Amino acid sequence: MAIKQTTSRDTMPLNLLLLFPMLSPALAWLPVEDWESGNVTTSGGGLECVCSVFLPDSTFPADRVQHMQQVTTDLRLEVEIQMNKLVHYGGRLDIYLAELSDLTVRVAMLESSPDSYIKLDFELLRIELREFEALVSQLKDSLNSSSPILDSLYSEIHNMTLTVNQLETLDKNNLEVIRIEFAKLQRKLEECLKEQEFIRPDIGNCNHTGIMSISKPTVIQINAHLNPGYLYGGWGKDSKPVRGYESMHWYGAYSRPSVYEFYLYSNYDKLIQRSSFTHHGLPQGYEGTGNNYIVHGNTIYYQAANPFRMSKLNLTSSVYSHRHVTKASERFTYTYSPNQYLDFSADEKGLWVMYATEEAKGKIVIAKIDEKSFGIEDEWTTSAFKPLVGNAFMVCGVMYATRAGDLKTEEIYYSYDTKTGEEKYMSIPLQKFQERFVNLHYNPTDQRLYMYNDGYYVSYNVRFNRE
């Protein structure tokens, strides 16, 4: 899990990144370099708390299977506990960042009207600084380690407390010191967040030459059912939101590659809190299969079963529509995704569906969907053999395909441009939280990738080449 905050665009606070190595969960804090003289930068290195289970070199004894399973369960529970702690602490950081701004205004008011000073004002400053100090201490205890960013924050809060305590007169100079110190601390927190963000081109535009790199994963949390057995599903946000639903997020999952229901949340916070959702259960005859469904234009697109066809449910009118794709084969699916014959995707150019055909001998075919008629406008045959592909997604009319690297790394290795017909081979690493993932799609409204990774919500920033 990771929590991400910006000063105005996002609702969740301070971007904490959780990385989980191969066999057992681990928490990693990616620290910012020490900010002497008021400078703040990010660092790619960091400290990790690693929990590992070592198997003996000899033949695995059957009588220890149950013990190993219990240890694994305990580790998963511990990860969830730590994730919930960080969500809580992150929320408090968000509140305190806003309070810092308020404190700056209050000190400025004291500066302009020193005669209105009363002892209570500075006592409130001391109380709030103690709250900041306690929060940093809790974060350090939760991570069971320290980092330059936490140490620096702790030191600065301590120094500001000393400054407040040393104020013995009401002269303008002392008030100016407090105002400047609060402003500096607030700027450092904001700059720290900005340093961790990717520089993105304008949302909705394709003024770039393709994907250059993918950020490290932001692991949000386990699915809304709190069930690690719900391995098949997806999550994300509407790729073409209607007015009033710009912040809506969705989730759907099950223990098998089947589609029975979806959950809609009015915003990201509701998704994380698992509250105030709208439930859509698919009636008999409308159930689906596979995992690569999306929400586009307040409509859920998914692969129906029995008979196999592409389907959509309009969330406004509750009307179902279906179309058969006669060329699509039921013999070819993705590496990690059973029964995934149709893969829906949306980007800046519109709505797409990808499938393999017998005619193309299992290679992926890209089809552009006419949203009004729910029919196929055009098709392009790629060189990507679907059974060897982990997943695929569309960005600005270009299909990107992934393949397995190792247990914790995927690789974007191939692209096909529907505008020019140009194919490219590349090697862009995509770090995974768990080995398997069954839903990977791009959202043009925030230029992020959304992954459903063995029951967990994961997302990535996409960095484009702007030559």
ABEGO torsion letter per residue (X at the ends): XBBBBBAAABABBBBBBBBBBAABBBBBBBBBBBBBGGBBBBBABEBBBBBBBBBBABBBBAAAAAAAAAAAAAAAAAAAAAAAAAAAAAAAAAAAAAAAAAAAAAAAAAAABAAABBAAAAAAAAAAAAAAAAAAAAAAAAAGBBBAAAAAAAAAAAAAAAAAAABABABAAAAAAAAAAAAAAAAAAAAAAAAABBBBBBBGBABBAEBABBBBBBBABBBAAGBAABABEBBEBBABBBBGAAABBBBBBBABBBBABBBBBABAAAAAAGBGBBBBBBBBGABBBEABBBBBGGBBBBBBBOBBBBBBBBAAAGBBBBBBBAABBAABBBAABBGBABBBBBBAAEBBBBBBBAAAGGBBBBBBBBAAAGBBABBBBBABBAAABABBBBBGGBBBBBBBABAABBBBABBBBAAAGBBBBBBBBBBBABABBABBBBBAAAGBBBBBBGGBBBBBBBBBBBX
